[in-house]
Amino acid sequence: MTPQTDRRRVVTNIALSLDGHYSGPDPQDMRWVLPYAVTDVARDHLTSLWEPATTAVMGRVNAEGFLGFWPTVIGAPGADPRDEAFAKWLVETDKVVFSSSLREAPWERTTIVDRPAAEAIAELGATEGGDLLVLSSASVIKALLAADLVDRLALTLFPVFLGGGPRLFDDGLPTAEWTLVSEVPGEHGMVSLVYDRIR
């Protein structure tokens, strides 16, 4: 069991293929994600992560994708209530976006940060608030794993081989022990996994 600390919990969430990639050779091609992202297990998994969070953390590319799409779900005919609830949370919550090219945020309640993710998240973790939820931004997650700052690692494993592309877990990560706190099999052979860092 992870003991309580005085700092905010850092939670990361990302989808992986069965052969360990978070993206295929073409990072713009996300068709492999779509059949699984709209399942009950995927929606419930995301809901369990954002509900205790008060800050969304993203890299610029993911922020542009998330904040370009999710606000359009609010009030959309036939939208799943879980999707609409997440969309409202994302719009209304504080957001931290890591970028070296943006000078000001085009989104409300957003702070642009141009410095190392580990340094900024360590400082933010010492402030008041709920969980810091890193949404599918591999570069940020990799930096936080390398600095041993991730408290909860949430993965959705999709039963596909991408055959190439970047991997989440690089060699040279700090030695760490994790405990499985949730394992939920879902439609089409996917599974959501949640691990807590043992400290």
VEXSEZA-757130 format. One record per residue: residue number from 1; residue in one letter; x, y, z of N, C-alpha, C in turn. Coordinates in pm, whole numbers, plus 50000, padded with zeros to 5 digits. Atoms other than C-alpha are relative to their C-alpha. Layout:
% VEXSEZA-757130
{NUM; 'A'; {X; Y; Z}; {X; Y; Z}; {X; Y; Z}}
...
% end
This chain:
% VEXSEZA-757130
{1; 'M'; {50085; 49881; 50000}; {50000; 50000; 50000}; {50089; 50125; 50000}}
{2; 'T'; {49924; 49877; 50005}; {50126; 50347; 49914}; {49962; 50088; 50118}}
{3; 'P'; {50035; 49917; 49886}; {50150; 50560; 50229}; {49958; 50140; 49955}}
{4; 'Q'; {50040; 49864; 50028}; {49986; 50902; 50239}; {50121; 50092; 50016}}
{5; 'T'; {49895; 49900; 49990}; {50221; 51192; 50176}; {49935; 50137; 50003}}
{6; 'D'; {50053; 49865; 49997}; {50185; 51567; 50203}; {49985; 50058; 49860}}
{7; 'R'; {50009; 49944; 50135}; {50208; 51610; 49828}; {49885; 49938; 49921}}
{8; 'R'; {50108; 50047; 50086}; {49947; 51573; 49560}; {50045; 49877; 49923}}
{9; 'R'; {49969; 50123; 50072}; {49928; 51239; 49386}; {50014; 50031; 49849}}
{10; 'V'; {49978; 49987; 50145}; {50068; 51227; 49031}; {49950; 49872; 49934}}
{11; 'V'; {50064; 50114; 50066}; {49853; 50999; 48814}; {50022; 50016; 49850}}
{12; 'T'; {49980; 49995; 50145}; {49940; 50913; 48455}; {49910; 49897; 49933}}
{13; 'N'; {50091; 50089; 50074}; {49709; 50758; 48197}; {50041; 49997; 49854}}
{14; 'I'; {49962; 50013; 50141}; {49801; 50620; 47856}; {49954; 49863; 49949}}
{15; 'A'; {50036; 50126; 50065}; {49696; 50349; 47609}; {50124; 49941; 49935}}
{16; 'L'; {49886; 50071; 50059}; {49947; 50086; 47495}; {49949; 49885; 49915}}
{17; 'S'; {50026; 50120; 50078}; {49945; 49822; 47226}; {50059; 49879; 50072}}
{18; 'L'; {49952; 50122; 49937}; {50013; 49462; 47320}; {50152; 49984; 49984}}
{19; 'D'; {49855; 50007; 50018}; {50365; 49497; 47178}; {50072; 50122; 50059}}
{20; 'G'; {49933; 49900; 49916}; {50435; 49794; 47408}; {50013; 50140; 49944}}
{21; 'H'; {49988; 49867; 50060}; {50389; 50100; 47185}; {49882; 50089; 50039}}
{22; 'Y'; {50110; 49907; 49977}; {50187; 50412; 47264}; {49959; 50070; 49871}}
{23; 'S'; {50030; 49947; 50132}; {50191; 50509; 46897}; {50063; 49908; 49899}}
{24; 'G'; {49941; 50077; 50107}; {50255; 50334; 46571}; {50106; 50083; 49929}}
{25; 'P'; {49899; 49925; 50075}; {50517; 50439; 46315}; {49951; 50137; 49953}}
{26; 'D'; {50059; 49871; 50035}; {50279; 50718; 46206}; {49924; 50051; 50121}}
{27; 'P'; {50065; 49956; 49876}; {50194; 50911; 46524}; {49865; 50066; 49979}}
{28; 'Q'; {50129; 49938; 50028}; {49900; 51081; 46352}; {49889; 49895; 49981}}
{29; 'D'; {50098; 50106; 50026}; {49730; 50746; 46284}; {49958; 49935; 50132}}
{30; 'M'; {50049; 50052; 49873}; {49523; 50670; 46592}; {49881; 49906; 49981}}
{31; 'R'; {50114; 50091; 50026}; {49276; 50432; 46426}; {50002; 49878; 50090}}
{32; 'W'; {49989; 50118; 49916}; {49408; 50150; 46644}; {49934; 50020; 50137}}
{33; 'V'; {50058; 49969; 49870}; {49270; 50327; 46954}; {49847; 50002; 49996}}
{34; 'L'; {50143; 49967; 50006}; {48919; 50407; 46832}; {49904; 49888; 50040}}
{35; 'P'; {50098; 50103; 49960}; {48745; 50066; 46868}; {49992; 49978; 50150}}
{36; 'Y'; {49992; 50029; 49857}; {48853; 50047; 47232}; {49965; 50121; 50086}}
{37; 'A'; {50019; 49878; 49922}; {48822; 50409; 47345}; {49854; 50026; 50035}}
{38; 'V'; {50143; 49974; 49977}; {48442; 50404; 47326}; {49930; 49885; 50074}}
{39; 'T'; {50059; 50111; 49925}; {48392; 50090; 47536}; {49965; 50044; 50143}}
{40; 'D'; {50036; 49969; 49862}; {48235; 50086; 47882}; {50121; 49998; 50092}}
{41; 'V'; {49882; 50011; 49913}; {48561; 49976; 48043}; {50090; 50121; 49984}}
{42; 'A'; {49915; 49884; 50022}; {48760; 50257; 47881}; {49939; 50126; 50061}}
{43; 'R'; {50067; 49881; 49946}; {48501; 50518; 47980}; {50000; 49998; 50153}}
{44; 'D'; {50000; 50010; 49854}; {48474; 50390; 48338}; {50141; 50020; 50056}}
{45; 'H'; {49860; 49985; 49960}; {48854; 50373; 48363}; {50037; 50148; 50006}}
{46; 'L'; {49967; 49858; 50003}; {48893; 50738; 48261}; {49925; 50075; 50109}}
{47; 'T'; {50079; 49934; 49896}; {48612; 50845; 48494}; {50063; 49982; 50138}}
{48; 'S'; {49940; 50027; 49869}; {48783; 50680; 48791}; {50128; 50081; 50020}}
{49; 'L'; {49876; 49923; 49989}; {49097; 50881; 48712}; {49975; 50150; 50012}}
{50; 'W'; {50017; 49855; 49996}; {48959; 51230; 48650}; {49918; 50046; 50121}}
{51; 'E'; {50084; 49953; 49890}; {48705; 51239; 48935}; {50079; 50051; 50121}}
{52; 'P'; {49924; 49945; 49886}; {48970; 51280; 49213}; {50105; 50104; 49959}}
{53; 'A'; {49897; 49909; 50048}; {49186; 51509; 48995}; {49948; 50143; 49991}}
{54; 'T'; {50037; 49858; 50011}; {49185; 51889; 49005}; {50090; 50074; 49901}}
{55; 'T'; {49913; 49939; 50102}; {49456; 51953; 48744}; {50025; 49899; 49890}}
{56; 'A'; {49965; 50081; 50116}; {49497; 51813; 48394}; {50136; 50045; 49949}}
{57; 'V'; {49864; 49971; 50047}; {49854; 51790; 48264}; {50017; 49938; 49862}}
{58; 'M'; {49983; 50048; 50137}; {49940; 51759; 47894}; {50120; 50066; 49935}}
{59; 'G'; {49909; 49935; 50091}; {50204; 51826; 47635}; {49919; 50079; 49899}}
{60; 'R'; {50072; 49914; 50093}; {50117; 52077; 47364}; {49920; 49923; 49896}}
{61; 'V'; {50068; 50074; 50105}; {50030; 51822; 47095}; {49872; 49936; 50053}}
{62; 'N'; {50119; 50062; 49942}; {49792; 51634; 47323}; {49897; 50105; 50041}}
{63; 'A'; {50093; 49893; 49961}; {49643; 51959; 47454}; {49922; 50047; 49878}}
{64; 'E'; {50071; 49956; 50120}; {49562; 52068; 47100}; {49897; 49897; 49956}}
{65; 'G'; {50095; 50104; 50036}; {49398; 51733; 47031}; {49884; 49991; 50097}}
{66; 'F'; {50104; 50015; 49897}; {49210; 51701; 47360}; {49909; 50121; 50003}}
{67; 'L'; {50079; 49879; 49983}; {49099; 52063; 47381}; {49937; 50047; 49869}}
{68; 'G'; {50069; 49976; 50125}; {49008; 52073; 47014}; {49877; 49912; 49986}}
{69; 'F'; {50110; 50095; 50016}; {48781; 51770; 47044}; {49900; 50001; 50115}}
{70; 'W'; {50090; 50028; 49889}; {48639; 51729; 47394}; {49894; 50107; 50025}}
{71; 'P'; {50109; 49902; 49979}; {48453; 52063; 47426}; {49883; 49982; 49904}}
{72; 'T'; {50109; 50021; 50097}; {48251; 51965; 47117}; {49904; 49890; 50044}}
{73; 'V'; {50084; 50109; 49949}; {48113; 51665; 47309}; {49888; 50054; 50090}}
{74; 'I'; {50097; 49944; 49904}; {47930; 51888; 47559}; {49874; 50040; 49925}}
{75; 'G'; {50127; 49970; 50063}; {47567; 51896; 47457}; {49978; 49933; 49865}}
{76; 'A'; {50015; 50067; 50130}; {47626; 51680; 47149}; {49890; 49894; 50009}}
{77; 'P'; {50106; 50101; 49998}; {47324; 51464; 47058}; {50057; 49859; 50011}}
{78; 'G'; {49957; 50139; 49985}; {47370; 51106; 47177}; {50131; 49980; 50073}}
{79; 'A'; {49872; 50015; 49929}; {47687; 51178; 47373}; {49983; 49914; 50124}}
{80; 'D'; {50002; 50081; 49878}; {47763; 50921; 47642}; {50017; 50094; 50120}}
{81; 'P'; {49989; 49911; 49883}; {47711; 51088; 47984}; {50140; 50002; 50061}}
{82; 'R'; {49864; 50003; 49946}; {48059; 50975; 48093}; {50094; 50085; 49916}}
{83; 'D'; {49918; 49915; 50088}; {48215; 51143; 47789}; {49971; 50147; 50025}}
{84; 'E'; {50037; 49860; 49977}; {48021; 51462; 47851}; {50050; 50049; 50135}}
{85; 'A'; {49950; 49961; 49867}; {48118; 51464; 48219}; {50150; 50026; 49995}}
{86; 'F'; {49856; 49977; 50013}; {48486; 51426; 48130}; {50027; 50129; 49925}}
{87; 'A'; {49981; 49879; 50080}; {48457; 51700; 47867}; {49978; 50125; 50085}}
{88; 'K'; {50027; 49885; 49914}; {48304; 51940; 48121}; {50112; 50019; 50102}}
{89; 'W'; {49889; 49990; 49905}; {48573; 51857; 48376}; {50122; 50059; 49933}}
{90; 'L'; {49879; 49954; 50070}; {48848; 51914; 48119}; {49993; 50150; 49970}}
{91; 'V'; {50016; 49857; 50029}; {48709; 52254; 48021}; {50011; 50083; 50128}}
{92; 'E'; {50012; 49920; 49879}; {48648; 52367; 48379}; {50118; 49988; 50096}}
{93; 'T'; {49890; 50021; 49904}; {48956; 52229; 48559}; {50123; 50081; 49961}}
{94; 'D'; {49871; 49937; 50030}; {49299; 52388; 48584}; {50080; 49907; 49911}}
{95; 'K'; {49920; 50078; 50094}; {49530; 52276; 48306}; {50142; 50052; 49997}}
{96; 'V'; {49859; 49966; 50019}; {49909; 52270; 48277}; {50042; 49937; 49869}}
{97; 'V'; {49958; 50048; 50131}; {50044; 52241; 47924}; {50149; 50031; 49982}}
{98; 'F'; {49857; 49983; 50023}; {50414; 52184; 47857}; {50024; 50030; 49853}}
{99; 'S'; {49973; 49960; 50137}; {50532; 52366; 47548}; {50118; 50097; 49996}}
{100; 'S'; {49891; 49904; 50022}; {50844; 52541; 47422}; {49965; 50098; 49889}}
{101; 'S'; {50036; 49913; 50112}; {50657; 52706; 47134}; {49883; 50094; 50032}}
{102; 'L'; {50112; 49913; 49965}; {50337; 52845; 47287}; {50046; 50106; 50100}}
{103; 'R'; {49967; 49892; 49907}; {50374; 53181; 47459}; {49881; 50035; 50089}}
{104; 'E'; {50119; 49981; 49917}; {50016; 53213; 47580}; {49898; 49893; 49966}}
{105; 'A'; {50094; 50111; 50015}; {49733; 52968; 47626}; {49878; 50042; 49921}}
{106; 'P'; {50125; 49972; 50071}; {49449; 52959; 47374}; {49878; 49941; 50070}}
{107; 'W'; {50109; 50064; 49926}; {49239; 52774; 47634}; {49987; 50064; 50137}}
{108; 'E'; {50022; 49943; 49867}; {49081; 52898; 47955}; {50059; 49910; 50108}}
{109; 'R'; {49949; 50070; 49880}; {49224; 52801; 48295}; {50123; 49916; 49969}}
{110; 'T'; {49882; 50074; 50044}; {49552; 52696; 48134}; {50128; 50079; 50026}}
{111; 'T'; {49868; 49942; 49981}; {49911; 52763; 48235}; {50097; 49930; 49905}}
{112; 'I'; {49897; 50054; 50090}; {50186; 52718; 47974}; {50131; 49993; 50078}}
{113; 'V'; {49874; 50019; 49928}; {50510; 52578; 48117}; {50109; 49961; 49901}}
{114; 'D'; {49886; 50027; 50088}; {50842; 52587; 47931}; {50123; 49971; 50086}}
{115; 'R'; {49886; 50048; 49922}; {51077; 52398; 48162}; {49981; 49852; 50024}}
{116; 'P'; {50012; 50146; 49984}; {51146; 52036; 48257}; {49875; 49958; 50077}}
{117; 'A'; {50124; 50046; 49940}; {50828; 51846; 48341}; {50020; 49955; 50144}}
{118; 'A'; {49978; 50053; 49864}; {50977; 51674; 48646}; {50013; 50113; 50101}}
{119; 'E'; {49979; 49886; 49910}; {51082; 52005; 48799}; {49867; 50071; 50029}}
{120; 'A'; {50127; 49929; 49984}; {50746; 52173; 48739}; {49897; 49917; 50077}}
{121; 'I'; {50097; 50086; 49932}; {50539; 51874; 48856}; {50037; 49981; 50146}}
{122; 'A'; {49958; 50011; 49860}; {50747; 51835; 49173}; {49955; 50123; 50078}}
{123; 'E'; {50046; 49878; 49933}; {50668; 52198; 49259}; {49849; 50004; 50012}}
{124; 'L'; {50146; 49998; 49999}; {50302; 52167; 49165}; {49945; 49899; 50100}}
{125; 'G'; {50045; 50103; 49907}; {50272; 51852; 49373}; {50002; 50045; 50145}}
{126; 'A'; {49992; 49949; 49863}; {50358; 52052; 49683}; {49892; 50103; 50030}}
{127; 'T'; {50107; 49903; 49980}; {50060; 52286; 49634}; {49872; 49930; 50044}}
{128; 'E'; {50129; 50055; 49959}; {49702; 52239; 49754}; {49924; 49949; 49878}}
{129; 'G'; {50084; 50047; 50109}; {49462; 52035; 49541}; {49990; 49850; 49996}}
{130; 'G'; {50016; 50142; 50021}; {49358; 51695; 49419}; {50109; 49944; 49911}}
{131; 'D'; {49900; 50066; 50084}; {49539; 51459; 49186}; {50040; 50087; 49882}}
{132; 'L'; {49950; 49946; 50125}; {49753; 51581; 48899}; {49989; 49887; 49898}}
{133; 'L'; {50026; 50106; 50095}; {49630; 51377; 48601}; {50067; 50032; 49867}}
{134; 'V'; {49930; 49984; 50127}; {49866; 51344; 48304}; {49926; 49917; 49896}}
{135; 'L'; {50089; 50062; 50098}; {49649; 51268; 48002}; {50075; 49962; 49872}}
{136; 'S'; {49950; 50060; 50124}; {49816; 51046; 47742}; {50119; 50071; 49937}}
{137; 'S'; {49886; 49927; 50055}; {50118; 51275; 47698}; {50128; 49923; 50032}}
{138; 'A'; {49889; 50093; 49976}; {50401; 51026; 47657}; {50128; 50071; 50042}}
{139; 'S'; {49875; 49932; 49966}; {50685; 51278; 47672}; {50001; 50044; 50146}}
{140; 'V'; {50010; 49959; 49859}; {50560; 51410; 48007}; {50006; 49878; 50091}}
{141; 'I'; {50001; 50121; 49918}; {50492; 51062; 48145}; {50140; 49940; 50009}}
{142; 'K'; {49864; 50057; 50001}; {50837; 50939; 48041}; {50094; 50080; 50091}}
{143; 'A'; {49916; 49915; 49914}; {51003; 51236; 48215}; {49968; 49977; 50147}}
{144; 'L'; {50039; 50021; 49860}; {50805; 51176; 48534}; {50038; 49861; 50049}}
{145; 'L'; {49952; 50135; 49963}; {50881; 50802; 48532}; {50150; 50001; 50026}}
{146; 'A'; {49854; 49994; 49984}; {51251; 50879; 48489}; {50039; 50068; 50130}}
{147; 'A'; {49973; 49929; 49874}; {51233; 51113; 48791}; {49933; 49933; 50120}}
{148; 'D'; {50071; 50074; 49896}; {51030; 50857; 48994}; {49897; 50087; 50071}}
{149; 'L'; {50102; 49912; 49943}; {50747; 51107; 49043}; {49858; 49948; 49979}}
{150; 'V'; {50134; 50053; 50026}; {50456; 50889; 48926}; {49954; 49917; 50120}}
{151; 'D'; {50057; 50073; 49887}; {50237; 50767; 49212}; {49901; 49893; 49955}}
{152; 'R'; {50099; 50096; 50053}; {49968; 50594; 49006}; {50019; 49993; 49848}}
{153; 'L'; {49978; 50024; 50143}; {50028; 50442; 48662}; {49879; 49926; 49946}}
{154; 'A'; {50121; 50061; 50057}; {49707; 50376; 48469}; {50025; 49971; 49852}}
{155; 'L'; {49976; 50044; 50137}; {49735; 50179; 48146}; {49874; 49934; 49946}}
{156; 'T'; {50102; 50077; 50068}; {49480; 50061; 47897}; {50070; 49923; 49890}}
{157; 'L'; {49927; 50087; 50093}; {49619; 49766; 47704}; {49904; 49951; 49892}}
{158; 'F'; {50084; 50038; 50113}; {49473; 49710; 47358}; {50063; 49881; 49928}}
{159; 'P'; {49945; 50124; 50056}; {49511; 49367; 47191}; {50036; 50014; 49852}}
{160; 'V'; {49950; 49982; 50137}; {49689; 49489; 46878}; {50152; 50009; 50003}}
{161; 'F'; {49857; 49978; 50021}; {50047; 49476; 46754}; {50013; 50116; 49902}}
{162; 'L'; {49977; 49888; 50091}; {50159; 49806; 46602}; {50124; 49979; 49914}}
{163; 'G'; {49885; 50036; 50082}; {50485; 49658; 46478}; {50110; 50103; 49994}}
{164; 'G'; {49898; 49896; 49999}; {50687; 49970; 46552}; {49944; 50125; 50063}}
{165; 'G'; {50040; 49876; 49936}; {50676; 50320; 46692}; {50064; 50013; 50137}}
{166; 'P'; {49937; 49976; 49870}; {50784; 50471; 47024}; {49939; 49916; 50112}}
{167; 'R'; {50042; 50077; 49883}; {50764; 50280; 47351}; {49996; 50090; 50123}}
{168; 'L'; {50011; 49920; 49878}; {50666; 50415; 47691}; {50116; 49976; 50095}}
{169; 'F'; {49902; 50035; 49899}; {50920; 50230; 47904}; {50138; 49987; 49938}}
{170; 'D'; {49863; 50001; 50050}; {51279; 50315; 47818}; {50090; 49925; 50098}}
{171; 'D'; {49898; 50056; 49912}; {51581; 50132; 47952}; {50055; 50111; 50089}}
{172; 'G'; {49937; 49903; 49911}; {51743; 50302; 48249}; {49905; 50068; 50097}}
{173; 'L'; {50091; 49943; 49901}; {51431; 50383; 48450}; {50045; 49963; 50141}}
{174; 'P'; {49962; 50034; 49863}; {51485; 50396; 48827}; {49933; 49870; 50045}}
{175; 'T'; {50059; 50120; 49944}; {51428; 50068; 49007}; {49880; 50041; 50085}}
{176; 'A'; {50122; 49964; 49928}; {51073; 50079; 49142}; {49912; 49878; 50013}}
{177; 'E'; {50094; 50109; 49979}; {50816; 49843; 49286}; {49859; 50057; 49996}}
{178; 'W'; {50137; 49956; 50018}; {50449; 49872; 49194}; {49905; 49892; 50047}}
{179; 'T'; {50102; 50096; 49961}; {50133; 49709; 49324}; {49875; 50021; 49914}}
{180; 'L'; {50119; 49994; 50084}; {49830; 49628; 49110}; {49879; 50030; 50088}}
{181; 'V'; {50118; 49964; 49921}; {49520; 49802; 49248}; {49870; 49980; 49923}}
{182; 'S'; {50120; 50022; 50080}; {49280; 49747; 48959}; {50036; 49932; 49870}}
{183; 'E'; {49982; 50072; 50126}; {49255; 49505; 48668}; {49860; 49966; 49948}}
{184; 'V'; {50136; 50018; 50051}; {48939; 49520; 48457}; {50006; 49960; 49853}}
{185; 'P'; {50005; 50039; 50140}; {48903; 49316; 48138}; {49879; 50063; 49933}}
{186; 'G'; {50108; 49933; 50070}; {48690; 49476; 47872}; {49968; 49938; 49867}}
{187; 'E'; {50044; 50045; 50131}; {48533; 49440; 47534}; {50118; 49987; 49905}}
{188; 'H'; {49902; 50018; 50107}; {48736; 49317; 47237}; {50137; 49956; 50051}}
{189; 'G'; {49873; 50048; 49949}; {49009; 49176; 47463}; {50089; 50105; 50063}}
{190; 'M'; {49920; 49896; 49933}; {49127; 49506; 47611}; {49999; 49977; 50151}}
{191; 'V'; {49999; 50006; 49853}; {49218; 49544; 47978}; {50052; 50133; 50053}}
{192; 'S'; {49950; 49879; 49933}; {49253; 49847; 48203}; {50074; 49955; 50127}}
{193; 'L'; {49912; 50035; 49888}; {49530; 49827; 48462}; {50037; 50127; 50076}}
{194; 'V'; {49957; 49887; 49917}; {49609; 50059; 48753}; {50099; 49948; 50103}}
{195; 'Y'; {49894; 50037; 49907}; {49932; 50033; 48952}; {50034; 50120; 50088}}
{196; 'D'; {49951; 49896; 49908}; {50039; 50231; 49259}; {50146; 49973; 50032}}
{197; 'R'; {49859; 50008; 49964}; {50403; 50304; 49331}; {50012; 49972; 50149}}
{198; 'I'; {49974; 50031; 49860}; {50517; 50145; 49656}; {50120; 50083; 50044}}
{199; 'R'; {49890; 49912; 49954}; {50728; 50398; 49847}; {50034; 49971; 50144}}
% end
